Amino acid sequence: MEKSCQLAQRSIDIEMFIFTPELARGTFGKVLLDKSRGGLDVRLILDMVGSFDLIGSAEYYSFLEAGIKVTIFNPISLWRLHNFTSWYFRNHRKILVVDGRIAYTGGVNLNRARAERRDTQVRFEGSLAREAKRAFDLMWINTKSGKWRPFGLGSVVGDSRFLTHSPHRRERYLLRECIKAITRAKESINIITPYFVPSLRFTSHLRAAAKRGVVIRILLPSLSDHTLADLAGRSYIGLMLSAGIRIFVYKPQFLHAKVVTVDDDWSMVSSLNIDNLSFLYNYEAGVMSKDKDLNRQLNEQFAHDLTLSHEIKKVEWNQRPLSDKVLEALSWPIHFMV
């Protein structure tokens, strides 16, 4: 991503949930400063919650002084702290578009922790990248105006499609396409997600697929950076295991990738977590693809990840402490919030 920015000739568009001061004052931030001072159009859409440390910092004002255009998504201020929507409805998308022809999306934020995480990001070019730019431009307009304009489903480009996901019921395209793929699955479903607090609808589709013989494997982190989400997620493991769904935990480092593959002919790499925060409240983005080579690479990566993981067996899970079971049961009333 940094190299693509270094090679930019006309424009750099970045839409990021987390952009930290450390990255802003490092080589990545220097590239953005140099390009803007050199006359390129550099735009940043930052989420107020995710990029809170950057907004108002010395690095932030350096960006502005260099001519970088910045807009803040759903700002939080003291007089809005009581407002539920000021904390929820976040822009969780991770999009980088260079010159309107090269784009990146997936789970990677612009923060130092990326080196300590196992994550997945995809790079794409041409017409598909222009779809990402269209989504960025519309979010830029929405954020600046404070008015909602729908993103729409977007165009199919070859074997792929750039998809968005919004809190608006009819605009949850990533979730909708993922469920469609699960219902069509014939042989296998592989899911990588850092947080697993699915809706009952999503859970029922997974269990139905397992019942008709589809091999389903879910890879989760063994180390969590969100205690409440981890506790809520653990309450679903028994439901999955009882349906014959296999659960693995990744041991080397925190797992932040958001990838779903179905059979050998469908995949989705996105910012969408399999949890209610992403499903109900967040703006998300990603790429859905039927490209055989991409799907093969993703399934090979998944197979490699499993060699570094521990599988949770039903007997082992049933023997966990009673205190854990009680806490997991008590988490159910707040599942819609995590």
MIPA-813795 format. One record per residue (C-alpha): residue number from 1; x, y, z; residue in one letter. Coordinates in steps of 0.001 Angstrom, whole numbers, m for minus. Layout:
# residues N
  resi        x        y        z  resn
   NUM        X        Y        Z     a
...
//
This chain:
# residues 338
  resi        x        y        z  resn
     1        0        0        0     m
     2     2824     2388      853     e
     3     4661     1520    m2357     k
     4     1538     2203    m4428     s
     5     1228     5605    m2771     c
     6     4869     6329    m3553     q
     7     4143     5663    m7234     l
     8      964     7768    m7319     a
     9      766    10297   m10152     q
    10    m2595    12021    m9641     r
    11    m4482    11109    m6470     s
    12    m4548     9105    m3247     i
    13    m7861     8365    m1537     d
    14    m7805     6693     1894     i
    15   m10841     5675     3923     e
    16    m9727     4172     7205     m
    17   m11251     3128    10506     f
    18    m7935     3311    12385     i
    19    m5103     5633    11357     f
    20    m2697     6172    14249     t
    21     m259     9043    14888     p
    22     2627     6521    14777     e
    23     1846     5654    11160     l
    24     1125     9293    10316     a
    25     4580    10407    11462     r
    26     6297     7367     9935     g
    27     7209     6654     6324     t
    28     3582     6136     5276     f
    29     2575     9571     6527     g
    30     5672    11132     4954     k
    31     4660     9735     1561     v
    32     1229    11365     1902     l
    33     2785    14694     2924     l
    34     5282    14642       48     d
    35     2632    13739    m2524     k
    36      250    16458    m1356     s
    37     3001    19084    m1343     r
    38     3899    17912    m4833     g
    39      447    18793    m6096     g
    40    m1404    15480    m5897     l
    41    m4992    15332    m4625     d
    42    m4773    13466    m1293     v
    43    m8014    12813      633     r
    44    m8612    11054     3950     l
    45   m11887     9865     5452     i
    46   m11259     9034     9114     l
    47   m13661     7492    11596     d
    48   m13883     9577    14756     m
    49   m13782     6586    17124     v
    50   m11202     4437    15343     g
    51    m8832     7326    14549     s
    52    m9475     9319    17735     f
    53    m5765     9489    18634     d
    54    m4836    11003    15266     l
    55    m7611    13581    15017     i
    56    m6420    16827    16633     g
    57    m2812    15609    16976     s
    58      271    17371    15647     a
    59      391    14857    12789     e
    60    m3222    15654    11895     y
    61    m2471    19363    11595     y
    62      647    18582     9551     s
    63    m1616    16804     7083     f
    64    m3902    19830     6858     l
    65     m999    22259     6459     e
    66      372    20150     3598     a
    67    m2943    20484     1762     g
    68    m4315    17021     2507     i
    69    m8107    17112     2579     k
    70    m9561    15380     5651     v
    71   m13148    14685     6632     t
    72   m14298    13035     9859     i
    73   m17047    10415     9881     f
    74   m19758    10734    12561     n
    75   m17884    13123    14907     p
    76   m18242    12703    18645     i
    77   m18389    15826    20790     s
    78   m19214    16557    24410     l
    79   m22780    17609    23651     w
    80   m23376    14313    21778     r
    81   m22019    11887    24382     l
    82   m25549    10970    25464     h
    83   m26478    10127    21872     n
    84   m26419     6365    21154     f
    85   m25664     6932    17463     t
    86   m22554     8952    18274     s
    87   m20896     5757    19498     w
    88   m22417     3267    17077     y
    89   m22816     3548    13280     f
    90   m19073     3716    12641     r
    91   m17218     3761     9324     n
    92   m15284      495     9619     h
    93   m14246      415     5927     r
    94   m10603      100     4886     k
    95   m10145     1441     1355     i
    96    m7107     2816     m457     l
    97    m7410     3980    m4078     v
    98    m4398     5299    m6000     v
    99    m4892     7285    m9228     d
   100    m8383     5799    m9502     g
   101    m6895     2612   m10971     r
   102    m5266      630    m8114     i
   103    m7159     m208    m4941     a
   104    m6841    m2168    m1698     y
   105    m9407    m3401      793     t
   106    m9706    m5973     3565     g
   107    m8917    m5962     7268     g
   108    m5728    m3877     7405     v
   109    m5847     m605     9326     n
   110    m3068     1984     9314     l
   111    m1634     1218    12728     n
   112     1542     m235    14176     r
   113     m326    m3294    15447     a
   114     m535    m4586    11862     r
   115     2905    m6150    12353     a
   116     1593    m8068    15351     e
   117    m1498    m9388    13572     r
   118    m2392   m12009    11022     r
   119    m4514   m10087     8514     d
   120    m5685   m10279     4900     t
   121    m5822    m7498     2313     q
   122    m6473    m7675    m1450     v
   123    m5115    m5482    m4241     r
   124    m7075    m4976    m7462     f
   125    m6904    m2766   m10530     e
   126    m8890    m1362   m13444     g
   127   m12678    m1295   m13473     s
   128   m12947    m2968   m10064     l
   129   m10704     m285    m8564     a
   130   m12951     2353   m10122     r
   131   m15880      785    m8260     e
   132   m13920     1258    m5015     a
   133   m13274     4882    m5954     k
   134   m16988     5382    m6646     r
   135   m17756     4055    m3151     a
   136   m15090     6340    m1653     f
   137   m16403     9394    m3520     d
   138   m19943     8755    m2328     l
   139   m18798     8310     1282     m
   140   m16841    11562      944     w
   141   m20006    13372     m178     i
   142   m22121    11728     2526     n
   143   m19621    12578     5258     t
   144   m19162    16187     4141     k
   145   m22886    16850     3704     s
   146   m24211    14811     6609     g
   147   m26901    13475     4282     k
   148   m27383     9833     3284     w
   149   m27133     8712     m318     r
   150   m27346     4943     m938     p
   151   m24263     3159    m2270     f
   152   m26148      617    m4342     g
   153   m25023    m2887    m5207     l
   154   m22261    m1906    m7606     g
   155   m21317    m3487   m10933     s
   156   m19928    m6950   m11597     v
   157   m16427    m6703   m13073     v
   158   m15333    m9996   m14617     g
   159   m15515   m12588   m11835     d
   160   m15587   m10031    m9019     s
   161   m17640    m7295    m7438     r
   162   m16760    m4508    m5014     f
   163   m19407    m4508    m2300     l
   164   m20360    m2157      498     t
   165   m22420    m2744     3631     h
   166   m24442     m138     5486     s
   167   m26665     m100     8583     p
   168   m29647      531     6302     h
   169   m31560    m2740     5950     r
   170   m31607    m2779     2151     r
   171   m27922    m1873     1871     e
   172   m26352    m4767     3785     r
   173   m24849    m6200      613     y
   174   m21808    m7951     2095     l
   175   m23948    m9832     4600     l
   176   m26624   m10603     2023     r
   177   m24170   m12032     m521     e
   178   m22393   m14031     2187     c
   179   m25659   m15661     3289     i
   180   m26557   m16402     m348     k
   181   m23234   m18176     m802     a
   182   m23726   m20182     2407     i
   183   m27169   m21354     1257     t
   184   m25666   m22481    m2083     r
   185   m22669   m24262     m531     a
   186   m22246   m27884    m1558     k
   187   m18915   m29006      m92     e
   188   m17160   m26527     2178     s
   189   m17345   m23198     3992     i
   190   m14237   m21652     5563     n
   191   m14609   m18574     7763     i
   192   m11886   m16442     9319     i
   193   m13083   m13728    11690     t
   194   m11584   m11992    14747     p
   195   m15006   m11669    16403     y
   196   m17816   m14220    16177     f
   197   m21132   m12959    17527     v
   198   m23423   m13773    14577     p
   199   m27104   m13013    14261     s
   200   m29559   m15857    14805     l
   201   m30323   m15763    11082     r
   202   m26655   m16210    10159     f
   203   m26317   m18980    12752     t
   204   m29344   m20847    11405     s
   205   m27975   m20734     7837     h
   206   m24628   m22130     9001     l
   207   m26275   m24935    10963     r
   208   m28571   m25747     8022     a
   209   m25551   m26007     5706     a
   210   m23814   m28337     8159     a
   211   m26964   m30458     8385     k
   212   m26961   m31057     4623     r
   213   m23345   m32259     4761     g
   214   m21282   m29146     4069     v
   215   m17927   m29178     5898     v
   216   m17730   m25917     7842     i
   217   m14594   m24683     9568     r
   218   m14375   m21445    11534     i
   219   m11022   m19951    12519     l
   220   m10977   m17562    15477     l
   221    m8182   m15857    17431     p
   222    m6984   m17515    20613     s
   223    m5995   m14067    21897     l
   224    m8663   m11376    21915     s
   225    m8360    m7595    22021     d
   226   m12037    m7216    22970     h
   227   m12990    m9068    26155     t
   228   m16752    m8510    25908     l
   229   m16914    m9637    22270     a
   230   m14785   m12656    23111     d
   231   m17107   m13623    25964     l
   232   m20191   m13230    23751     a
   233   m18528   m15184    20950     g
   234   m17727   m18119    23209     r
   235   m21449   m18604    23816     s
   236   m21850   m19622    20150     y
   237   m19147   m22277    20120     i
   238   m21360   m24936    21682     g
   239   m24085   m24226    19102     l
   240   m21565   m24669    16309     m
   241   m19999   m27841    17697     l
   242   m23388   m29467    18286     s
   243   m24163   m28931    14583     a
   244   m20913   m30607    13512     g
   245   m19173   m27319    12664     i
   246   m15462   m27374    13415     r
   247   m13928   m24531    15433     i
   248   m10221   m23672    15455     f
   249    m8275   m21023    17362     v
   250    m5198   m19423    15831     y
   251    m2272   m19465    18254     k
   252      735   m17423    16982     p
   253     m719   m13897    17159     q
   254    m3965   m11942    17075     f
   255    m6063   m12929    14056     l
   256    m7694    m9903    12410     h
   257    m8505   m11243     8920     a
   258   m12101   m11269     7640     k
   259   m12330   m13937     4923     v
   260   m15065   m16321     3808     v
   261   m14623   m18962     1104     t
   262   m17362   m21277     m148     v
   263   m16489   m24434    m2087     d
   264   m13753   m23645    m4626     d
   265   m15569   m20916    m6506     d
   266   m16592   m18084    m4152     w
   267   m14760   m15852    m1717     s
   268   m15134   m12603      167     m
   269   m12325   m10509     1631     v
   270   m13653    m7519     3521     s
   271   m13740    m5421     6671     s
   272   m16911    m7222     7816     l
   273   m16612    m9077    11121     n
   274   m19067   m11900    11785     i
   275   m20697    m9981    14598     d
   276   m23657    m7733    15218     n
   277   m21590    m4535    15318     l
   278   m20650    m5090    11677     s
   279   m24013    m6583    10680     f
   280   m26226    m3896    12213     l
   281   m24265     m710    12828     y
   282   m21104     m385    10748     n
   283   m20290      767     7240     y
   284   m18109    m1918     5647     e
   285   m16507    m2739     2302     a
   286   m14897    m5672      541     g
   287   m14493    m7747    m2591     v
   288   m16607   m10760    m3511     m
   289   m15017   m12962    m6152     s
   290   m15432   m16142    m8174     k
   291   m11849   m15913    m9436     d
   292   m10436   m19434    m9222     k
   293    m6853   m18335    m8581     d
   294    m7793   m15953    m5764     l
   295   m10015   m18579    m4141     n
   296    m7229   m21158    m4380     r
   297    m4773   m18794    m2687     q
   298    m7232   m17983       86     l
   299    m7983   m21669      719     n
   300    m4256   m22477      748     e
   301    m3688   m19699     3291     q
   302    m6555   m21056     5371     f
   303    m5055   m24559     5295     a
   304    m1711   m23135     6433     h
   305    m3402   m21198     9249     d
   306    m4988   m24428    10487     l
   307    m1532   m25982    10940     t
   308     m832   m23178    13443     l
   309    m4152   m23581    15226     s
   310    m5808   m25706    17881     h
   311    m9140   m27394    17180     e
   312   m11731   m27162    19950     i
   313   m13350   m30559    20462     k
   314   m16841   m30959    21871     k
   315   m15647   m33015    24870     v
   316   m13019   m30408    25717     e
   317   m15543   m27581    25385     w
   318   m18095   m29265    27639     n
   319   m15472   m29571    30375     q
   320   m14774   m25840    30628     r
   321   m15372   m24276    34078     p
   322   m18925   m23639    35236     l
   323   m18049   m19980    35835     s
   324   m17290   m19603    32101     d
   325   m20633   m21134    31187     k
   326   m22497   m18758    33506     v
   327   m20722   m15668    32136     l
   328   m21398   m16775    28553     e
   329   m25096   m17246    29338     a
   330   m25275   m13824    30984     l
   331   m23825   m12212    27832     s
   332   m26826   m13116    25635     w
   333   m28916    m9969    26362     p
   334   m26129    m7725    25008     i
   335   m25259    m9718    21875     h
   336   m26972    m7153    19668     f
   337   m24452    m4568    20920     m
   338   m21204    m6469    20216     v
//
